[in-house]
């Protein structure tokens, strides 16, 4: 069994939630199926929301989580500078987040 992180996106009328959940599974296909099931149960428990059907699966190295364990990685091709990249993908101005 291996550890997998699964990223999903759920819409709640005027906002979208990106979630990352950990699963143990024998293969990425099994982790993906677990993620689909968990996401649908999450949406059902909240009695609202729409699963966008995106499951991005990432297999963690090893079976233990500790400081510095990478739990997800997504690489994009492109030639944007740092400010443009962050503005386009992570800081559009519509996020509900705090600032440090």
Buried (B, 14 or more C-beta within 10 A) or exposed (E): EBBBBBBBBBBEEEEBBEEEBBBEBEEBEBBBBBBBEBBBEBBEEEEEBEBBEEBBBBEBEEEEEEEEEEEBEEEEEEEEEEEEBEEEEEEEEEEEEEEE
